[in-house]
Amino acid sequence: MNKKVLISFVIVILILVGGLVWLFLNLQEQKQVNQDMQELAELDKKEMENEYERFTLQYSEMKTQINNDSIIEQLTQEQMRTQQLLQELKQVKATDAREIARLKKELATVRAVLRDYVMQIDSLNRLNESLKQENTTVKAELEQRNQQVAGLSHEKASLSEKVAIAAQLDATGIQLQLLNKRGKEAKKLKDCTQMKVAFTIAKNVTASNGNRTVYVRIQNPGGNTLSGGGTFAYENKNLECSMKKIIEYTGEETPVVTYWNVSQMLEAGDYRVSIFADGNMIGSRTFSFNK
C-alpha cells in the first residue's frame, strides 16, 4: 500500500468516525429534548391534579361556612363531580393530549362554578368565628396544595425555557469571502467590490418549520457596521445589519448565501460576522484581512 492510498484510507476513517460522533451527539440531544418535553407534560398533569384537589378542599371548606341545606346539597354534587374528574385525570397518561385538553377545559368550568358559589356564600354572610376554628386543618391542607401548585408552576416554567433553548437555530460553517468586479476571489482589499457571507443553518428537529428572516451583520476593524440591510430588533434595541434574507426552514440543514456591495473604503484588520434569527444571535466568527 503506497503512501497516498494510506493517507486516503486514514482520511476516510476519520470522516466516518467524525460522522458517527456527530450522529451520537445529535441523538443524545434529541433524546434529552424529548425527555424534557415528557417531563413538562407530566408536570402539567400534576399541576392540574393539584388544582382539582384544591377545589375539592374548597368545597369542603365552603360547606362549613353556611347553614343552607339546599346550597350544601349543590356544593356536595359539585364536589363529587370534581372528585370524579380528578379520578379520570389520574387515570389518563400525560401524553394523551386530547384527554388532557378535555380535562383542562373541565377544570376551567369547575373553577368558574366554584367562583359563582363563592360569590353566593359571601352574599349570605354565614361565616362565624367558631366554624373558622374548626376549618383550621382544611385551610392548612389548602395552603399546602397552593404551595405545591406554585412549586410545580415554577418547575414547569424552567422546563419550558429549556425546550425553547433547544429549539433555537444555530449557524455553522460561517465564511466571509472578498470578491472582485468579475465575481472572483479578490487578493487585496482594494480590489474588493463585494463581500460574500455563506453559512449553514444546522439541523434542528425541535425548531418550528416555516419562513425565517436571517440578518447578517459585518463589523469593520473599527467596530462600525457595514450598513445597507436596514435594522432589526435584538435585546430591546434596534441594530443595523449589512444584509438580510428570508429562508424557508424545514428542520434540516439549510445553506444560506448573502452579498454586500462595497460602498466605502475597506481597511485592513479584523472583520466580525454575526448571524441573527428569531431575536437570537445564532453564530459569529472573526476574519482577518491584510491590505
C-alpha positions as CSV (number, residue, x, y, z in Angstrom):
1,M,0.0,0.0,0.0
2,N,1.6,3.3,-1.1
3,K,1.7,6.5,0.9
4,K,-1.2,8.2,-1.0
5,V,-3.5,5.3,-0.6
6,L,-2.7,5.1,3.1
7,I,-3.4,8.8,3.6
8,S,-6.7,8.5,1.7
9,F,-7.7,5.5,3.9
10,V,-6.9,7.4,7.1
11,I,-9.0,10.4,5.9
12,V,-12.0,8.2,5.1
13,I,-11.7,6.6,8.6
14,L,-11.5,10.0,10.3
15,I,-14.6,11.2,8.3
16,L,-16.5,8.1,9.3
17,V,-15.6,8.4,12.9
18,G,-16.5,12.1,12.9
19,G,-19.8,11.3,11.3
20,L,-20.6,8.7,13.9
21,V,-19.6,11.1,16.8
22,W,-21.9,13.8,15.3
23,L,-24.8,11.4,14.9
24,F,-24.3,10.1,18.5
25,L,-24.3,13.7,19.9
26,N,-27.4,14.7,17.8
27,L,-29.3,11.6,19.0
28,Q,-28.3,12.4,22.7
29,E,-29.5,16.0,22.3
30,Q,-32.8,14.8,20.7
31,K,-33.3,12.3,23.5
32,Q,-32.8,15.0,26.1
33,V,-35.3,17.3,24.5
34,N,-37.9,14.5,24.2
35,Q,-37.3,13.8,27.9
36,D,-37.7,17.4,28.8
37,M,-40.9,17.7,26.8
38,Q,-42.3,14.5,28.5
39,E,-41.4,15.9,32.0
40,L,-43.2,19.1,31.0
41,A,-46.3,17.2,30.2
42,E,-46.1,15.2,33.5
43,L,-45.7,18.5,35.4
44,D,-48.7,20.0,33.6
45,K,-50.8,16.9,34.5
46,K,-49.6,17.0,38.1
47,E,-50.4,20.7,38.3
48,M,-54.0,20.0,37.1
49,E,-54.4,17.2,39.7
50,N,-53.3,19.6,42.5
51,E,-55.9,22.2,41.3
52,Y,-58.7,19.6,41.3
53,E,-57.7,18.5,44.8
54,R,-57.5,22.1,45.9
55,F,-61.0,22.8,44.5
56,T,-62.3,19.7,46.3
57,L,-61.0,21.0,49.6
58,Q,-62.5,24.4,48.9
59,Y,-65.9,22.8,48.5
60,S,-65.4,21.1,51.9
61,E,-64.5,24.4,53.5
62,M,-67.4,26.3,51.9
63,K,-70.0,23.7,53.2
64,T,-68.8,24.5,56.8
65,Q,-69.4,28.3,56.2
66,I,-73.2,28.1,55.6
67,N,-76.4,26.7,57.1
68,N,-78.4,26.5,53.9
69,D,-79.2,22.8,53.2
70,S,-80.1,23.4,49.5
71,I,-76.8,25.1,48.8
72,I,-74.9,22.4,50.8
73,E,-76.5,19.8,48.6
74,Q,-75.5,21.6,45.4
75,L,-71.9,22.0,46.7
76,T,-71.8,18.3,47.5
77,Q,-72.8,17.4,44.0
78,E,-70.2,19.8,42.5
79,Q,-67.6,18.3,44.9
80,M,-68.4,14.8,43.8
81,R,-68.2,15.9,40.1
82,T,-64.8,17.5,40.8
83,Q,-63.6,14.3,42.5
84,Q,-64.8,12.2,39.5
85,L,-62.9,14.4,37.1
86,L,-59.8,14.1,39.3
87,Q,-60.0,10.3,39.2
88,E,-60.4,10.5,35.4
89,L,-57.3,12.7,35.2
90,K,-55.2,10.4,37.4
91,Q,-56.0,7.5,35.0
92,V,-55.0,9.5,31.9
93,K,-51.5,9.4,30.5
94,A,-49.8,12.7,30.4
95,T,-49.1,12.1,26.7
96,D,-52.8,11.8,25.8
97,A,-53.2,15.3,24.5
98,R,-56.9,15.0,23.6
99,E,-57.9,13.8,27.1
100,I,-55.6,16.3,28.9
101,A,-57.2,19.1,26.8
102,R,-60.7,17.9,27.7
103,L,-60.0,17.7,31.4
104,K,-58.2,21.1,31.3
105,K,-61.4,22.6,29.8
106,E,-63.5,20.8,32.5
107,L,-61.1,22.3,35.1
108,A,-61.9,25.8,33.8
109,T,-65.6,25.1,34.2
110,V,-65.1,23.8,37.7
111,R,-63.2,27.0,38.5
112,A,-66.0,29.2,37.1
113,V,-68.7,27.3,39.0
114,L,-66.7,27.5,42.3
115,R,-66.3,31.2,41.8
116,D,-70.1,31.6,41.5
117,Y,-70.7,29.7,44.7
118,V,-68.1,31.8,46.5
119,M,-70.0,34.9,45.5
120,Q,-73.3,33.4,46.6
121,I,-71.9,32.3,50.0
122,D,-70.3,35.7,50.5
123,S,-73.6,37.4,49.9
124,L,-75.3,35.1,52.5
125,N,-72.7,36.2,55.1
126,R,-72.9,33.0,57.1
127,L,-69.4,32.9,58.5
128,N,-68.8,32.8,62.2
129,E,-65.8,32.5,64.5
130,S,-66.4,29.0,65.8
131,L,-66.6,27.5,62.3
132,K,-63.4,29.2,61.3
133,Q,-61.6,27.5,64.1
134,E,-62.9,24.1,63.0
135,N,-61.7,24.7,59.5
136,T,-58.1,25.2,60.5
137,T,-57.0,21.8,59.3
138,V,-58.7,22.1,56.0
139,K,-57.2,25.5,55.4
140,A,-53.7,24.2,56.3
141,E,-54.2,21.4,53.7
142,L,-55.4,24.0,51.2
143,E,-52.3,26.2,51.8
144,Q,-50.1,23.2,51.3
145,R,-51.8,22.4,47.9
146,N,-51.3,26.1,46.9
147,Q,-47.6,25.9,47.7
148,Q,-47.3,22.6,45.7
149,V,-49.1,24.2,42.7
150,A,-46.8,27.3,42.9
151,G,-43.7,25.0,43.0
152,L,-44.9,23.0,40.0
153,S,-45.6,26.2,38.1
154,H,-42.0,27.3,38.7
155,E,-40.6,24.0,37.6
156,K,-42.8,23.9,34.5
157,A,-41.6,27.4,33.5
158,S,-38.0,26.2,33.9
159,L,-38.6,23.2,31.6
160,S,-40.4,25.4,29.1
161,E,-37.3,27.6,28.9
162,K,-35.1,24.5,28.3
163,V,-37.3,23.4,25.5
164,A,-37.3,26.9,23.9
165,I,-33.4,27.0,24.1
166,A,-33.2,23.6,22.4
167,A,-35.4,24.9,19.6
168,Q,-33.1,27.9,18.8
169,L,-31.4,27.9,15.4
170,D,-27.6,27.5,15.0
171,A,-25.5,29.0,12.2
172,T,-22.4,26.9,11.4
173,G,-19.5,27.0,8.9
174,I,-19.6,30.8,8.6
175,Q,-17.4,32.1,5.7
176,L,-16.5,35.6,4.6
177,Q,-15.1,36.0,1.1
178,L,-13.8,39.1,-0.8
179,L,-14.9,39.2,-4.5
180,N,-13.6,41.5,-7.3
181,K,-15.7,43.1,-10.0
182,R,-15.6,39.8,-12.0
183,G,-17.1,37.8,-9.1
184,K,-13.7,36.1,-8.5
185,E,-11.9,36.0,-5.1
186,A,-10.1,39.3,-4.6
187,K,-6.5,39.1,-3.5
188,K,-6.4,42.5,-1.9
189,L,-8.9,44.7,-0.1
190,K,-8.6,47.5,-2.6
191,D,-9.8,45.1,-5.4
192,C,-12.9,44.0,-3.4
193,T,-16.2,45.2,-4.8
194,Q,-18.4,42.7,-3.0
195,M,-18.4,40.7,0.2
196,K,-19.9,37.2,0.3
197,V,-21.1,35.7,3.5
198,A,-22.0,32.0,3.4
199,F,-23.1,29.7,6.3
200,T,-25.4,26.8,7.1
201,I,-28.4,26.7,9.4
202,A,-27.9,23.4,11.3
203,K,-30.5,20.6,11.5
204,N,-32.8,21.0,14.5
205,V,-35.9,18.7,14.7
206,T,-37.3,20.7,17.7
207,A,-37.4,24.0,15.9
208,S,-40.7,25.0,14.2
209,N,-40.8,25.0,10.4
210,G,-41.6,27.9,8.2
211,N,-40.1,31.1,6.8
212,R,-37.4,32.9,8.8
213,T,-35.7,36.2,8.3
214,V,-31.9,35.9,8.8
215,Y,-29.9,39.1,9.5
216,V,-26.2,39.3,8.7
217,R,-24.1,41.9,10.5
218,I,-20.5,42.7,9.3
219,Q,-18.4,45.0,11.6
220,N,-15.1,46.5,10.3
221,P,-11.9,46.8,12.4
222,G,-13.2,50.0,13.9
223,G,-16.3,48.2,15.2
224,N,-18.7,50.0,12.8
225,T,-21.4,48.1,11.0
226,L,-21.2,47.9,7.2
227,S,-24.8,49.1,6.7
228,G,-27.2,48.5,3.9
229,G,-29.6,45.9,5.2
230,G,-31.8,48.1,7.5
231,T,-32.3,47.4,11.2
232,F,-33.7,44.6,13.3
233,A,-34.7,44.1,16.9
234,Y,-32.3,42.5,19.4
235,E,-32.4,42.6,23.2
236,N,-34.8,45.5,23.4
237,K,-32.9,47.7,20.9
238,N,-32.6,48.1,17.1
239,L,-29.3,47.1,15.5
240,E,-28.0,47.8,12.0
241,C,-27.4,44.9,9.7
242,S,-25.4,44.6,6.5
243,M,-27.9,42.3,4.7
244,K,-30.9,40.1,5.4
245,K,-32.5,37.2,3.7
246,I,-35.8,35.3,4.1
247,I,-35.3,31.5,4.0
248,E,-37.7,28.5,4.3
249,Y,-36.6,26.3,7.2
250,T,-37.8,22.7,7.3
251,G,-35.7,21.5,10.3
252,E,-33.0,20.1,8.0
253,E,-29.6,21.7,7.2
254,T,-30.2,24.9,5.2
255,P,-27.4,26.7,3.3
256,V,-27.6,30.5,3.1
257,V,-25.5,32.9,1.0
258,T,-25.7,36.7,1.2
259,Y,-23.8,39.5,-0.6
260,W,-22.8,43.0,0.5
261,N,-21.8,45.6,-2.2
262,V,-18.8,47.6,-1.1
263,S,-19.8,51.3,-0.7
264,Q,-16.8,52.5,1.3
265,M,-13.1,52.1,1.6
266,L,-12.2,48.8,3.4
267,E,-9.4,49.0,6.0
268,A,-7.1,46.1,6.9
269,G,-7.7,44.3,10.1
270,D,-10.4,42.1,11.8
271,Y,-13.9,41.8,10.4
272,R,-16.6,40.2,12.6
273,V,-19.6,38.5,11.1
274,S,-22.6,37.9,13.3
275,I,-25.8,36.0,12.3
276,F,-29.2,36.7,13.9
277,A,-32.6,35.0,13.6
278,D,-35.7,34.9,15.8
279,G,-34.3,37.5,18.1
280,N,-31.2,35.5,18.9
281,M,-27.6,35.7,17.8
282,I,-27.1,32.2,16.2
283,G,-23.5,32.4,15.2
284,S,-20.4,34.6,14.8
285,R,-16.9,34.5,13.5
286,T,-14.0,36.9,13.0
287,F,-11.9,37.2,9.8
288,S,-8.6,39.0,9.3
289,F,-7.6,40.7,6.1
290,N,-4.4,42.4,5.1
291,K,-4.1,45.3,2.6
